[in-house]
Amino acid sequence: MKKERWRTIITHYCGMGAPQDQQMLIALLRDLQEAEGGVLSQAALDFVAQECAVKTAVLHALIRRVPGLRSESAKHTLEICGNCPAGMKLRAFIEKRYGVKSGAVSAAGFVYRVTPCMKNCKNGPSVRWDGRLHSRADETLIRELIDGTKKAK
């Protein structure tokens, strides 16, 4: 049943240029993620790779780089402004405490990215957790978000 639904989505986007058109491949992944309840399973990614004749490594690279895409191993995304001088200490905290570098998946289950300016300098340091902007971020907020004790509004 799932594979039939996956195949319908894949067929639609392949007719629009996926996987050669990267934007269509991203749109395919977004629709597939929505159909799967918000997370791309490894089984779904393997199926896309097989049906579209694309390597799973390419799909995982897109998931790491495209905001909003989530795999089973990384159900959350943490982005921190890379231009804010006040954020340097916070970046060092995240990288040390969670053993993660920008562009990678942490053992705690989130993709970590240092991004260009978030246009929120006067309220920095700024972070985005699953796409939601948080101003004046500090170590306490980061721990609450990652540990799940603070819910995104």
N, C-alpha and C positions, 0 to 999 in steps of 0.2 A: 504494500500500500504506500509506504513512504517513498519507495523507489519510483513508483508511478508519478507521484507528486513532484519529486526531484526531476524526473525526466521531462515533465511538462514545462517546468521552469527553464531547464537547460535548453530544450528545443526552442522555446520562445526567444531566448537571448542569442542562441547560435544563429537563428534566422536574422538577427539584427547585427551580427558581426563578431560576437564573442567566439572564441577567446582572442582572436587577432586584435580586436578593438578592446583595449584595456578598460575603457569606461564601461563598455557593455559587460565585460567580465566582472567588474566591481558591482554593477547593478544586479547581475545574476547572483552574486554572493549575498548582497543585501536582501534580495527577495527570498533566497533560500534560508537565510538566517531568520527572517521574519516567519517563514513557514515552519521553522523548527523551534519556535518559541524564544528566539533571541540569542541563540548560541549555535555556532556551526560545529557539528559533531565531526569527528575524524572520519566516520563512515560516509557522511555527506560529502566531505572534501575528497575522499578517495573516489567516490562515484563521479563527482564533477571532473576530476583529473582523468578518469578513464573515458568518460563520455566526450570530453572536449579535447582529449589528447594533449593535456598540459601536465607538467610535473606538479606534484603536491607542494614541492618547495616554492614554486611560483605563487601558489595560493596562500601558503603561510606567509610569504613575504608581503603580499598584498594585505593580509589581515594585520600584520604588524604595522604597516604604514598608513592604512586608511582608517581614520577615526570612525568609530561606530561598529566596525567589524570585530566579532569576538569568536574565539575558538573555545573548545572545552577546556584547554589548558590555561586560557586567559579570559576569564569571564568579565573582567573589568579593565578599564583603561585609565591610567594616571598620566596627565600631561602637566608639565611645569614650564612656566615662561623662562626661556633661555636668555632673555635680554635684561631681566631685572637683577641689578646688583644685590638687592636684598635676598634674592632667591638662591644665591650661591651656597650659603650655609645649609639651606633646606635641601638643595640638590645633593650636597655631600651627605647629609643625614639619610636621605632616601637610599642613596647608592650604597652606603655602608650598612645600614640596618637591614635592608632587604636584599643586599648582594646582587644588585641589578644595575645595568648600564642602559643608556638611552637606546631604544629600539629593540630591547630584549623583553622576555617574559620572566617575571620573578617567580620564585618558588611559592610565594604567597598568592599567586593566581591573577596577576595583573600585568598588562603591557605598560611599560614605562617609556615615556617620550619627553625629551627636552624639545620644546617647540619655539618657533619664532615669536616675536612680541604678541601678547594677547590683547594689547591696547587697553590695559587696565593698570598702567604704571603707578598712578597715584594711590592705588589700593593694594599694591604688591606686598609681598610676593603673591602671585596668582597661580592657582592650579585648576585643572579641570578633572573631575572624576566622572567618568562615563558621560562626558560631554557637558556636565554642569559646572559652571564657573564658581570658584570659591576665592574670595578676596582675603587679603591679610592672612594667608595660610601660615601655619606654624607646625612644629613637630606633633603637637597634640592633635590637631586636625587630621594630619596625615595618618597617625596611628588609628584614630577613630574611623576614618574612611576605610582603611585597609582591613582593620579588624571587624568592620561591619557594625560598629556601635553607633555610628552616625549615618543616618539615612539621607540620601539626596532628596531634596524637595522637588 
